[in-house]
Amino acid sequence: MHRHMQTISTTSDILEKTRQLCQAIIDQPDFETIRRQVDAFLADESIKTQYQELSDCGAMLQHKQQTGLPLDMAEIADFEKRRDAFLANPVAQGFLAAQQAMQTVQESVSQYVTKTFELGRMPQQEDFDSCGHGCGCSH
C-alpha cells in the first residue's frame, strides 16, 4: 500500500513538471503565431480538403512504389500539380511552418526524456553533440 502511494506522488510530481513545461511552451513568443497558423488552416475547408487529397494521393503513390507496381507518369504529374497548388497557398505555408515548429519542440523534449532514461542522469548538451568518442560528429 505504501509503495503505491509513493508511485502516485512521484507521478503527480512529474505531471506538475510536465504542466510547467506545457506552460513554458505556451509562453514562447512563437506560440501565438503557431496557434493562429493552425487555426487558419482548420477554418479553411478548401485547403483542408486539398491537404487530404494531397495526402491520399501521396500515400497511394508510396504504396504502389513499395509494392513494386509501376508508377504512372500522369499520376506523378497530378500529385506534383496538387502539391504545387497546396504549397502556393499562404495558409498552407503557415500550417506547414507551424507543424514543423511543433515537431521540433516535441522531438527535443522526447530526446531529453529518452537520454535521461538511457544515461540515468540529467543529459548535458555534449551528450547530444557527439557520438561518445569526443570527435564532435553529429551521430
N, C-alpha and C positions, 0 to 999 in steps of 0.2 A: 504494500500500500504506500509506504513512504517513498519507495523508488518511483512509483507512478507520479506522485506529487512533484518530485524533483523534475521529471521529464516535462510536466506541464509548465513549471516555472521557467525552465530553460527555453522551451518553445515560445512562451509568451515574451521572453527577453529578445529572442531572435525576431519574433513578429514585430515587437516595438522598434527594433533597429531597422527592420525592413520598411516599416511605416515612415521612419525618419529618412530612409533612402528615397522612398517614393516622394516625400515632401521636397527633398533636395533636387530631385528630377523636375518636379513642378516649379520649383523656384529658379530653375535655369532660365536665362533671358530668352533662349530659343524656344522654350516650351510653348509659349503662346502662339508663336508662328507655326510650329508643328501642328498644334491643335486646329488652327484656322485652316491650314492646308488640307488636313484630313477632313474637316467638316465641309469645306468647299467641295471636295471630291464626293463625299457622301450625299450632299444635297443635289448633285448634278446627275440626274438619271441617265442622260445620254452618254456621259463619259463613263459612268459605271457599267453600262451595257457594252460600250466599246471595249472597256478593260476586260470584261468577262469573255467577250467574243475573241479577243486577242489571246487571252489565257487558254481558252478552249482550243483555238487554232494551233497555238504553240505546243500544247500538250499532245494534240493529235499528231503533229509532225514528229515530235520527240518519240512518241510511241511507235510510229512507223519506222523511224530510224533504229530504235532499239530492237525491234522485231525483224529487222532486215528487209522490210518492204521497200520497194522503190519510191523515192520521193518525186512527186510530180512538180515540174518547174512552175506550173500555173499556181499550185498550192503555195509554193515558197514565195512567189511574187505577190500572191494575195496576202500572205502573212506579213511580208515586208511593207506592203501598202497600208495595211491596218496599223502596223507598228509605227510607221512614219506619221500617219494621221493622229494617232494617240499621242505620240511624243511632241507633236507640234502644238498641242493644247496646253496653255499655261496652267490650267487646273491639274492636268495630268502631271506636268513637270513638278508642280508644288507637292502633289501627293507622293511622287516617287522620291523627292528630296526628303520629305517627312518620314517616309518608310525607311530610307537609308539612315537617317539620323536616329530613329528609334532602334533600329537593328544594331547600330554601332554601340549605343548605350547598353542594350541587352547583352551583346556579346562581351563587352568589357566587364560587366557585372558578373556574368557567368564564368568568364575566365578567372576572375579573382576568387570566386567561391570554389571552383574546381581546383585551383592551385592550392588553396588553403587546405583542402582535404588531402591533396597529394603530398604536400610538404609537412603538414601537421603544425604549421605556424603561419603567421601573417606574411603573405608574399611581399617581396620588395620589387622595385622596378627592374632590377637586374635579373630576377627570376623569369621575367618575360623577355628581356633583351637578348639573352644569349642561349646557346644550346647546352650550356653547362661546361663547356670547355674553355670559357673565358675568351673566345675568339671574336665575340661581338656580332656573330651572324644572327639572322632573324629566325632560325629554325627552332 
